[in-house]
Amino acid sequence: MATESKDLSFKVLSLLSKERGVYGLRNGDHERYRNHCSNKLHRLRQVTGLTSGKGKVYKKPAAITDATVKDVRHLQLLLFSAERALAHSHELKSLRTKPNAPGSTRKEQISWLRSALKSSTSLHTIVSKLAEEGKVNQRTLAEITIYHLSVRAELSFERSQWAEALTDLSARRKLLSTLSDAARDSFDQALALEFMDAYDPLIRFGAYKLGRAESHDIEGVVSDVDDEMLEEAVPGFAKLVEGLRGETGVEEMEKGRKELEDVQFAGDKVEMRSAEIVGVMLRVQEVLGKMGKSKGMRGWDRVLGVLGEAEAVARRLLEDHQASSSSTSLRSNATSQSLSVAHQYILHLLLSHRIRRDLLLVDTLSTSSIALPADVSQFKIPGGKVRVEEAVKSLAAIIKLYDTVLQSIGQVRSLAIVEEKDGVRVGVEGLEAYFHATRLFHLARLHCIHPAPSYASAVQLLSRASNLLRQARTQLETPDVPIEETITSIPSSSLDDLESRISTLDHTAKRSLFGERVTKPVFFDTAFNYIDLPMDDLLVRAGKAEAAPVTTAKAAVDAAVNLAGKTVEKVAKEGPKGAAEAVQRSARTTRESTPAVEENEEGGKGQKGWLGGWFGRK
């Protein structure tokens, strides 16, 4: 009983793209990728049984031919043998650019390139025979041919064989163009474009070396390579292209292809040529299409999750490309710019949907809060302490959500694609001013309904909110340029309603502020601690007391003389004993009224300071 032949087809370009991206080539780390290829070859040899013996005894593994290939891993063994040699060649090529590189580096590089070409040629020959037997489809054969032409063109390029390299690169590009047209979805299309862009600089340089005046026109250079040259480079090239188009059904595929919609930002098209970004953006497009059918926050969470994943992929690709060693080439600069614009667009999309989600939460919280009165001029919350706490918590939650909205708007405003477009920038600044005024309004209301109100703070916040609302009205209603890429629309009725509520709350807060009784101002106490008020003079000026009689100098002298005379007469009457007691009383009075001398008249002799009496001793 005859058994059906096993299908040995596999996606070569997709496998190479994933392996290269994950294991170092995205960062230009050729050594890491070479070690990965060595480890993968070791595992493949163990699985397929094509090992080199055990222990110290070397045993040459069996050769791989079209007759011995029974598993797809046999083909992958040859593929990664070529990849390891190619990675070693690229590592030596980067070593040549460093100072003090060995003189034999170029020779070793060419040697590893020849080894990679040998493995890729063997793989291409085997797959061609398997395709004739029907064990491999035309797509796998075309992708293997593309890889073989890439390695051969690179070797010709290093040997300065510009004509051969240009022919191989042209055949390679035409096959990739056919794969792009036959792609089932935008991911496969972007994958083909990614491999196509990788070798476009070699086409330009080869055309320049051959004396082409318009070497920058890649399409023109490739179209000048006729079919005879392509057939000479790849025998059966026309048959391969026709078989590929017939197998994939290009015309029908173009009709039923799952394509990524054209992405535009402020009138400019956003190029997404990376297969990974296109893959995640297809998921974003699908989730956004289903969002209208889903209700509640589940749809928003799903959209934000997919957009967050897309932003992480775009950011990682951009950082890895900027960190790679090839970031100075012309193609690399264009790729970096394309990745940067795509990342900023995805980030703008993520922040826009996050703002809309937060605003929906604000509306839900405002309508569901029973404790918060609808009248903004009502500061007394009926229902006791529990209702007041609920109202305070509701306003605090609303203010927190507006903080998140303002944070997201600030991130949007800092994006380069927003700053470069005046229409987008003006709209974002107007939204920021409006939501900032709204936040200040709710914060002022919280100050008013709080158990310990602060009406002065509320008045200051409302004054600032009025200025911000005036700015938002100018930028949203009468902008200098038409507003583009609107995140959320703010109608004039919303501006008028906010202005009316701010005015009402401001008027009520001012009335409450002036109605407060301050029993004991602090600055009066401070003044009384340091200033003695002339209360006697104030009472006299008020007419509540009589002024004290003013004594002249002559009257004071006469009074002193009379007092002295009375004292002498008294002493004379009392005798010697009374005189002695009077002298003692006078001396005691003098001692009590005269302050003691603290310092020595001789300049501080015997005075003790911080260090005792050591200084000044004799």
C-alpha positions as CSV (number, residue, x, y, z in Angstrom):
1,M,0.0,0.0,0.0
2,A,1.5,3.2,-1.1
3,T,1.9,5.9,1.5
4,E,1.4,9.6,0.9
5,S,4.6,11.7,0.7
6,K,5.2,13.9,3.7
7,D,4.9,17.6,3.3
8,L,8.2,19.3,4.1
9,S,7.1,22.9,3.5
10,F,7.8,25.5,6.2
11,K,7.8,29.3,6.4
12,V,11.5,30.2,6.0
13,L,11.3,34.0,6.2
14,S,9.0,34.0,9.2
15,L,11.3,31.6,11.1
16,L,14.4,33.7,10.3
17,S,12.7,36.9,11.3
18,K,11.7,35.5,14.7
19,E,15.1,33.9,15.4
20,R,17.0,36.9,14.4
21,G,14.8,39.3,16.3
22,V,14.8,37.4,19.5
23,Y,18.4,36.2,19.7
24,G,20.5,39.3,19.2
25,L,20.4,40.6,15.6
26,R,17.9,43.3,16.4
27,N,20.6,44.8,18.6
28,G,23.4,44.0,16.2
29,D,24.8,41.4,18.6
30,H,26.2,38.9,16.0
31,E,28.1,36.9,18.6
32,R,25.0,36.1,20.6
33,Y,23.1,35.0,17.4
34,R,26.0,32.8,16.3
35,N,26.0,31.1,19.7
36,H,22.3,30.6,19.4
37,C,22.7,29.0,15.9
38,S,25.4,26.7,17.3
39,N,23.0,25.6,20.1
40,K,20.1,25.1,17.7
41,L,22.3,23.0,15.4
42,H,23.3,20.8,18.3
43,R,19.7,20.2,19.2
44,L,18.7,19.5,15.6
45,R,21.5,17.0,15.2
46,Q,20.4,15.2,18.4
47,V,16.8,15.1,17.2
48,T,17.6,13.9,13.7
49,G,20.4,11.6,14.8
50,L,23.0,13.3,12.6
51,T,25.6,13.7,15.4
52,S,29.4,13.5,15.1
53,G,29.8,10.5,17.4
54,K,30.2,10.3,21.2
55,G,33.1,11.2,23.4
56,K,36.5,11.8,21.8
57,V,35.8,9.6,18.8
58,Y,34.8,11.6,15.8
59,K,32.3,10.2,13.4
60,K,31.4,12.0,10.3
61,P,27.6,12.5,10.1
62,A,25.7,11.2,7.2
63,A,25.3,13.6,4.3
64,I,21.9,15.2,3.7
65,T,20.5,14.7,0.3
66,D,17.1,14.8,-1.3
67,A,16.8,11.0,-0.8
68,T,17.7,11.1,2.9
69,V,15.4,14.1,3.8
70,K,12.5,12.6,5.8
71,D,11.8,15.5,8.2
72,V,11.6,19.3,7.9
73,R,14.3,19.5,10.6
74,H,16.8,18.1,8.1
75,L,16.2,21.2,6.0
76,Q,16.4,23.4,9.0
77,L,19.7,21.9,9.9
78,L,21.2,23.1,6.6
79,L,19.5,26.5,7.0
80,F,21.0,27.2,10.4
81,S,24.4,25.9,9.3
82,A,24.3,28.7,6.7
83,E,23.0,31.1,9.4
84,R,25.8,30.3,11.8
85,A,28.5,30.9,9.1
86,L,26.8,34.1,8.0
87,A,26.6,35.4,11.6
88,H,30.3,34.6,12.0
89,S,31.1,36.5,8.8
90,H,29.0,39.5,10.0
91,E,30.8,39.4,13.4
92,L,34.2,39.5,11.7
93,K,33.0,42.4,9.4
94,S,32.1,44.5,12.4
95,L,35.5,43.6,14.0
96,R,37.2,45.1,11.0
97,T,35.8,48.6,11.8
98,K,37.5,48.5,15.2
99,P,41.1,49.7,15.8
100,N,43.9,47.2,16.1
101,A,41.9,44.5,14.2
102,P,44.0,41.5,13.0
103,G,45.1,41.6,9.4
104,S,43.6,38.3,8.7
105,T,40.1,39.4,9.6
106,R,38.9,40.0,6.0
107,K,40.3,36.7,4.9
108,E,38.4,34.9,7.6
109,Q,35.2,36.8,6.9
110,I,35.3,35.8,3.2
111,S,36.0,32.2,4.2
112,W,32.9,32.1,6.5
113,L,30.8,33.7,3.7
114,R,31.9,30.9,1.3
115,S,30.9,28.4,4.0
116,A,27.5,30.0,4.3
117,L,27.1,30.0,0.5
118,K,28.0,26.3,0.4
119,S,25.3,25.4,2.9
120,S,22.7,27.6,1.2
121,T,23.5,26.1,-2.2
122,S,23.1,22.6,-0.9
123,L,19.8,23.6,0.7
124,H,18.6,25.3,-2.5
125,T,19.5,22.2,-4.6
126,I,17.7,19.8,-2.3
127,V,14.6,21.9,-2.0
128,S,14.4,22.3,-5.8
129,K,14.4,18.5,-6.3
130,L,11.9,18.1,-3.5
131,A,9.6,20.7,-5.2
132,E,9.7,18.7,-8.4
133,E,8.6,15.7,-6.5
134,G,5.8,17.6,-4.9
135,K,7.1,17.3,-1.3
136,V,7.7,21.1,-1.0
137,N,5.3,23.8,-2.2
138,Q,6.4,26.7,-4.4
139,R,6.3,29.3,-1.5
140,T,9.0,27.4,0.4
141,L,11.1,27.0,-2.7
142,A,10.8,30.8,-3.4
143,E,11.8,31.7,0.2
144,I,14.8,29.3,0.1
145,T,15.8,30.8,-3.3
146,I,15.5,34.3,-1.7
147,Y,17.8,33.3,1.1
148,H,20.3,31.6,-1.3
149,L,20.4,34.8,-3.5
150,S,21.0,37.0,-0.4
151,V,24.0,35.0,0.7
152,R,25.4,34.8,-2.8
153,A,24.9,38.5,-3.5
154,E,26.6,39.4,-0.2
155,L,29.7,37.3,-1.2
156,S,29.8,39.0,-4.6
157,F,29.5,42.4,-3.0
158,E,32.4,41.7,-0.7
159,R,34.5,40.6,-3.8
160,S,33.5,43.8,-5.6
161,Q,31.6,41.8,-8.3
162,W,29.0,44.5,-8.8
163,A,27.2,43.1,-11.9
164,E,26.7,39.6,-10.4
165,A,25.6,41.1,-7.0
166,L,23.1,43.5,-8.8
167,T,21.6,40.6,-10.8
168,D,21.1,38.4,-7.7
169,L,19.6,41.3,-5.7
170,S,17.2,42.1,-8.6
171,A,16.0,38.5,-8.8
172,R,15.6,38.4,-5.0
173,R,13.6,41.6,-5.0
174,K,11.2,40.4,-7.7
175,L,10.5,37.3,-5.7
176,L,9.9,39.3,-2.6
177,S,7.6,41.6,-4.5
178,T,5.6,38.6,-5.7
179,L,5.3,37.3,-2.1
180,S,4.1,40.7,-1.0
181,D,1.4,40.7,-3.6
182,A,0.4,37.2,-2.6
183,A,0.4,37.8,1.1
184,R,-2.7,36.6,3.0
185,D,-2.6,39.4,5.5
186,S,-0.7,42.6,6.3
187,F,1.7,40.7,8.5
188,D,3.0,38.6,5.6
189,Q,3.1,41.6,3.4
190,A,5.1,43.6,6.0
191,L,7.5,40.6,6.4
192,A,8.2,40.6,2.7
193,L,8.7,44.4,2.7
194,E,11.1,44.1,5.7
195,F,13.3,41.6,3.9
196,M,13.1,43.7,0.8
197,D,14.3,46.9,2.5
198,A,17.2,45.1,4.2
199,Y,19.2,44.8,0.9
200,D,18.0,48.0,-0.9
201,P,21.2,49.9,0.1
202,L,23.3,47.2,-1.7
203,I,21.3,47.7,-4.9
204,R,21.9,51.5,-4.7
205,F,25.6,51.1,-4.1
206,G,26.1,48.4,-6.8
207,A,24.3,50.7,-9.3
208,Y,26.5,53.6,-8.3
209,K,29.7,51.4,-8.8
210,L,28.4,50.4,-12.2
211,G,28.1,54.1,-13.2
212,R,24.4,54.4,-13.1
213,A,23.4,58.1,-13.0
214,E,20.1,57.4,-11.2
215,S,21.4,54.9,-8.6
216,H,18.8,56.1,-6.0
217,D,15.9,54.8,-8.2
218,I,15.8,51.2,-7.0
219,E,12.7,50.3,-9.1
220,G,14.4,51.7,-12.2
221,V,17.6,49.8,-11.5
222,V,15.7,46.5,-11.0
223,S,13.6,46.9,-14.1
224,D,16.7,47.3,-16.2
225,V,17.8,43.7,-15.4
226,D,16.2,41.7,-18.2
227,D,14.7,38.2,-18.0
228,E,17.7,36.5,-19.6
229,M,20.0,37.8,-16.9
230,L,17.5,36.6,-14.2
231,E,17.2,33.2,-15.9
232,E,21.0,33.0,-16.0
233,A,21.3,33.8,-12.3
234,V,18.4,31.5,-11.3
235,P,17.6,28.7,-13.7
236,G,13.9,28.3,-14.0
237,F,13.2,31.8,-12.5
238,A,10.2,32.6,-14.7
239,K,8.7,29.1,-14.0
240,L,9.2,29.7,-10.3
241,V,7.4,33.1,-10.4
242,E,4.5,31.7,-12.4
243,G,4.2,28.7,-10.1
244,L,4.2,31.0,-7.0
245,R,1.5,33.2,-8.4
246,G,-0.6,30.2,-9.4
247,E,-0.2,28.5,-6.0
248,T,-1.0,31.6,-3.9
249,G,-3.7,32.9,-6.2
250,V,-2.5,36.5,-6.3
251,E,-5.6,38.0,-7.9
252,E,-8.0,36.2,-5.5
253,M,-5.7,36.9,-2.5
254,E,-5.8,40.6,-3.2
255,K,-9.6,40.6,-3.0
256,G,-9.8,38.6,0.3
257,R,-6.7,39.8,2.0
258,K,-7.0,40.9,5.6
259,E,-5.3,44.3,5.2
260,L,-4.4,46.9,7.7
261,E,-6.3,50.1,7.0
262,D,-4.3,53.1,5.9
263,V,-3.2,55.0,9.0
264,Q,-3.1,58.8,8.8
265,F,-2.3,61.4,11.4
266,A,-3.2,65.0,10.7
267,G,-3.2,64.4,6.9
268,D,0.2,62.5,6.8
269,K,0.4,58.8,6.2
270,V,2.0,56.7,9.0
271,E,4.2,54.0,7.4
272,M,4.2,50.7,9.3
273,R,6.8,48.5,7.5
274,S,7.7,46.3,10.4
275,A,6.0,42.9,10.5
276,E,5.7,42.9,14.3
277,I,4.1,46.3,14.4
278,V,1.7,45.4,11.6
279,G,0.8,42.2,13.5
280,V,-0.2,44.0,16.7
281,M,-1.9,46.8,14.8
282,L,-4.1,44.2,13.0
283,R,-5.3,43.1,16.5
284,V,-5.9,46.7,17.5
285,Q,-8.0,47.2,14.3
286,E,-10.0,44.1,15.1
287,V,-10.6,45.0,18.7
288,L,-11.6,48.6,17.8
289,G,-14.1,47.2,15.3
290,K,-15.7,45.1,18.0
291,M,-15.7,47.8,20.6
292,G,-19.1,49.3,19.5
293,K,-20.8,45.9,20.2
294,S,-19.4,45.5,23.7
295,K,-21.0,47.3,26.6
296,G,-19.4,48.5,29.9
297,M,-15.7,48.7,30.8
298,R,-14.8,45.3,29.4
299,G,-14.4,46.6,25.9
300,W,-12.3,49.6,27.1
301,D,-10.0,47.3,29.1
302,R,-9.6,45.0,26.0
303,V,-8.7,47.9,23.8
304,L,-6.3,49.5,26.2
305,G,-4.7,46.1,26.8
306,V,-4.1,45.5,23.0
307,L,-2.9,49.1,22.5
308,G,-0.5,48.8,25.5
309,E,0.9,45.6,23.9
310,A,1.3,47.4,20.5
311,E,3.1,50.4,22.2
312,A,5.5,48.0,24.0
313,V,6.3,46.3,20.7
314,A,6.9,49.6,18.9
315,R,9.0,51.0,21.7
316,R,11.2,47.8,21.9
317,L,11.7,47.9,18.2
318,L,12.7,51.5,18.2
319,E,15.1,51.1,21.2
320,D,16.7,48.0,19.7
321,H,17.2,49.8,16.3
322,Q,18.7,52.8,17.9
323,A,21.1,50.7,20.0
324,S,22.2,48.7,17.0
325,S,25.6,49.4,15.4
326,S,24.1,50.2,12.0
327,S,22.2,53.3,13.1
328,T,24.3,55.6,11.0
329,S,23.4,54.4,7.5
330,L,20.9,56.1,5.3
331,R,18.4,53.2,5.3
332,S,18.8,52.9,9.1
333,N,17.9,56.6,9.6
334,A,14.8,56.3,7.4
335,T,13.8,53.1,9.3
336,S,14.4,54.8,12.7
337,Q,12.2,57.7,11.6
338,S,9.5,55.4,10.4
339,L,9.6,53.4,13.7
340,S,9.6,56.6,15.8
341,V,6.5,58.0,14.0
342,A,4.7,54.7,14.3
343,H,5.5,54.5,18.0
344,Q,4.3,58.0,18.7
345,Y,1.1,57.4,16.7
346,I,0.4,54.2,18.7
347,L,1.2,56.0,22.0
348,H,-1.2,58.9,20.9
349,L,-3.9,56.3,20.2
350,L,-3.4,54.6,23.6
351,L,-3.5,57.9,25.5
352,S,-6.6,59.1,23.6
353,H,-8.5,56.0,24.5
354,R,-7.3,56.1,28.1
355,I,-8.6,59.7,28.3
356,R,-12.0,58.7,26.9
357,R,-12.2,55.8,29.4
358,D,-11.4,58.1,32.3
359,L,-14.0,60.6,31.2
360,L,-16.6,57.9,31.0
361,L,-15.8,56.9,34.6
362,V,-16.2,60.5,35.7
363,D,-19.6,60.7,34.1
364,T,-20.6,57.4,35.7
365,L,-19.4,58.5,39.1
366,S,-21.1,61.9,38.9
367,T,-24.5,60.4,38.0
368,S,-24.3,57.6,40.5
369,S,-23.3,59.7,43.5
370,I,-26.5,60.3,45.6
371,A,-24.9,62.2,48.4
372,L,-23.5,65.0,46.2
373,P,-26.2,67.7,45.7
374,A,-26.9,68.9,42.2
375,D,-27.0,72.5,43.4
376,V,-23.4,73.7,43.7
377,S,-24.4,76.6,46.1
378,Q,-25.6,74.1,48.7
379,F,-22.7,73.5,51.1
380,K,-24.7,71.8,53.8
381,I,-25.2,68.1,53.0
382,P,-28.4,66.7,54.4
383,G,-28.3,63.2,55.9
384,G,-25.8,63.6,58.7
385,K,-22.1,62.7,58.9
386,V,-22.4,59.6,56.7
387,R,-23.7,61.5,53.7
388,V,-21.0,64.2,54.1
389,E,-18.3,61.5,54.0
390,E,-19.9,59.9,50.9
391,A,-20.0,63.3,49.2
392,V,-16.3,64.0,50.1
393,K,-15.2,60.6,48.9
394,S,-17.1,61.0,45.6
395,L,-15.5,64.4,44.9
396,A,-12.1,63.1,45.8
397,A,-12.5,60.2,43.4
398,I,-13.6,62.6,40.6
399,I,-10.6,64.8,41.3
400,K,-8.3,61.8,41.1
401,L,-9.7,60.8,37.7
402,Y,-9.2,64.3,36.4
403,D,-5.6,64.1,37.6
404,T,-5.2,61.0,35.5
405,V,-6.8,62.7,32.5
406,L,-4.5,65.7,32.8
407,Q,-1.5,63.4,33.1
408,S,-2.4,61.6,29.9
409,I,-3.0,65.0,28.1
410,G,0.4,66.2,29.2
411,Q,2.0,63.1,27.7
412,V,0.1,63.6,24.5
413,R,1.2,67.3,24.3
414,S,4.8,66.3,24.7
415,L,4.8,64.0,21.6
416,A,6.8,65.3,18.7
417,I,4.1,64.5,16.1
418,V,1.7,66.7,18.2
419,E,4.1,69.6,18.6
420,E,4.9,69.7,14.9
421,K,1.2,70.0,13.9
422,D,-0.3,73.3,15.0
423,G,-3.9,72.1,14.6
424,V,-3.2,69.1,16.9
425,R,-1.3,71.1,19.4
426,V,-3.9,73.9,19.8
427,G,-6.6,71.3,20.3
428,V,-4.7,69.4,23.0
429,E,-3.8,72.7,24.8
430,G,-7.5,73.7,24.8
431,L,-8.5,70.3,26.2
432,E,-5.8,70.6,28.9
433,A,-7.0,74.1,30.0
434,Y,-10.7,72.9,30.0
435,F,-10.1,69.8,32.1
436,H,-7.7,71.7,34.4
437,A,-10.5,74.3,35.1
438,T,-12.9,71.5,35.7
439,R,-10.6,69.8,38.2
440,L,-10.1,73.1,40.0
441,F,-13.9,73.6,40.2
442,H,-14.4,70.2,41.8
443,L,-11.5,70.8,44.2
444,A,-13.0,74.2,45.3
445,R,-16.3,72.5,45.8
446,L,-14.6,69.9,48.0
447,H,-13.1,72.8,50.1
448,C,-16.6,74.2,50.6
449,I,-18.5,71.0,51.5
450,H,-15.7,69.6,53.7
451,P,-16.5,69.4,57.5
452,A,-13.6,71.9,58.0
453,P,-14.3,74.2,55.1
454,S,-11.7,76.6,53.6
455,Y,-13.5,79.2,51.7
456,A,-10.4,81.3,51.1
457,S,-8.7,78.4,49.3
458,A,-11.9,77.8,47.3
459,V,-12.0,81.5,46.1
460,Q,-8.4,81.3,45.0
461,L,-9.0,78.0,43.1
462,L,-12.1,79.4,41.4
463,S,-10.3,82.5,40.3
464,R,-7.6,80.4,38.6
465,A,-10.3,78.1,37.1
466,S,-12.0,81.2,35.5
467,N,-8.7,82.2,33.8
468,L,-8.2,78.7,32.5
469,L,-11.7,78.4,31.2
470,R,-11.3,81.7,29.3
471,Q,-8.1,80.3,27.7
472,A,-9.9,77.0,26.8
473,R,-12.8,78.9,25.2
474,T,-10.3,80.9,23.1
475,Q,-8.5,77.8,21.8
476,L,-11.5,75.6,21.3
477,E,-14.0,78.0,19.9
478,T,-11.9,80.5,17.9
479,P,-8.6,78.8,17.2
480,D,-6.0,80.3,14.8
481,V,-5.8,77.1,12.8
482,P,-8.4,74.3,12.3
483,I,-8.2,71.7,15.0
484,E,-7.1,68.2,13.9
485,E,-7.1,64.7,15.5
486,T,-9.6,65.7,18.2
487,I,-9.4,63.4,21.3
488,T,-12.8,64.4,22.6
489,S,-15.2,67.1,21.5
490,I,-16.1,69.9,24.0
491,P,-19.3,71.7,22.8
492,S,-20.0,75.4,23.7
493,S,-22.8,74.3,26.0
494,S,-20.3,72.5,28.2
495,L,-18.1,75.6,28.4
496,D,-21.1,77.8,29.3
497,D,-22.3,75.3,31.9
498,L,-18.9,75.2,33.5
499,E,-18.6,79.0,33.5
500,S,-22.1,79.3,35.2
501,R,-21.2,76.7,37.9
502,I,-17.9,78.4,38.6
503,S,-19.6,81.8,38.9
504,T,-22.3,80.4,41.3
505,L,-19.8,78.6,43.5
506,D,-17.5,81.6,43.6
507,H,-20.3,83.9,44.7
508,T,-21.5,81.5,47.4
509,A,-18.0,80.9,48.7
510,K,-17.3,84.6,49.0
511,R,-20.5,85.2,50.9
512,S,-19.5,82.3,53.3
513,L,-16.0,83.7,53.6
514,F,-17.2,87.2,54.7
515,G,-19.8,85.7,57.0
516,E,-17.2,83.9,59.1
517,R,-16.4,85.2,62.6
518,V,-12.8,85.3,63.7
519,T,-12.9,85.5,67.5
520,K,-9.2,86.1,68.2
521,P,-7.0,87.0,65.3
522,V,-3.5,85.8,65.8
523,F,-1.7,89.0,64.8
524,F,-3.4,90.9,67.6
525,D,-1.9,88.6,70.2
526,T,1.5,88.9,68.6
527,A,1.3,92.7,68.8
528,F,0.2,92.7,72.5
529,N,3.2,90.5,73.4
530,Y,5.7,93.1,72.1
531,I,3.9,96.5,72.4
532,D,2.6,98.3,75.6
533,L,-0.4,100.3,74.7
534,P,-0.7,103.8,76.4
535,M,-4.0,103.0,78.0
536,D,-4.0,106.0,80.3
537,D,-3.6,108.4,77.4
538,L,-6.2,106.6,75.4
539,L,-8.7,106.9,78.3
540,V,-8.0,110.6,78.7
541,R,-8.4,111.2,74.9
542,A,-11.7,109.2,75.1
543,G,-12.9,111.5,77.9
544,K,-13.2,108.7,80.4
545,A,-10.4,109.8,82.8
546,E,-8.9,113.1,84.0
547,A,-5.4,114.1,83.0
548,A,-2.7,114.0,85.7
549,P,-1.4,117.4,86.9
550,V,1.8,118.5,85.2
551,T,4.6,119.5,87.7
552,T,7.3,122.0,86.7
553,A,11.0,121.8,87.6
554,K,10.7,124.6,90.2
555,A,7.8,123.0,91.9
556,A,9.7,119.7,92.1
557,V,12.7,121.4,93.7
558,D,10.5,123.2,96.3
559,A,8.8,119.9,97.2
560,A,12.2,118.2,97.7
561,V,13.4,121.1,99.9
562,N,10.3,120.9,102.1
563,L,10.7,117.1,102.4
564,A,14.3,117.5,103.4
565,G,13.5,120.1,106.0
566,K,10.8,117.9,107.6
567,T,13.2,115.0,107.8
568,V,15.9,117.1,109.6
569,E,13.3,118.3,112.1
570,K,12.2,114.8,112.7
571,V,15.7,113.5,113.3
572,A,16.4,116.4,115.7
573,K,13.4,115.5,117.7
574,E,14.2,111.7,117.9
575,G,17.8,112.1,119.0
576,P,21.0,110.2,118.2
577,K,19.4,106.7,118.1
578,G,16.7,107.8,115.6
579,A,19.4,109.4,113.5
580,A,21.3,106.1,113.2
581,E,18.2,104.2,112.2
582,A,17.5,106.8,109.5
583,V,21.0,106.4,108.1
584,Q,20.6,102.6,108.0
585,R,17.3,102.9,106.2
586,S,18.8,105.3,103.7
587,A,21.7,103.0,103.0
588,R,19.5,99.9,102.6
589,T,17.3,101.9,100.2
590,T,20.3,102.9,98.2
591,R,21.6,99.3,98.0
592,E,18.2,98.0,96.8
593,S,17.7,100.7,94.2
594,T,21.3,100.6,92.8
595,P,22.1,97.6,90.6
596,A,25.2,95.5,91.3
597,V,28.2,96.0,89.2
598,E,28.7,92.8,87.3
599,E,32.0,93.6,85.6
600,N,35.2,94.6,87.2
601,E,36.4,98.1,86.6
602,E,39.9,96.8,85.7
603,G,38.7,95.2,82.5
604,G,37.3,91.9,83.7
605,K,40.0,90.7,86.2
606,G,38.9,87.4,87.7
607,Q,36.0,87.0,85.3
608,K,35.2,83.4,84.4
609,G,34.0,82.5,80.9
610,W,33.4,79.2,79.1
611,L,36.8,77.9,79.9
612,G,36.9,78.9,83.5
613,G,39.4,81.3,84.9
614,W,42.4,80.2,82.8
615,F,42.5,83.3,80.6
616,G,43.7,86.5,82.2
617,R,45.5,84.8,85.1
618,K,48.8,86.1,86.3
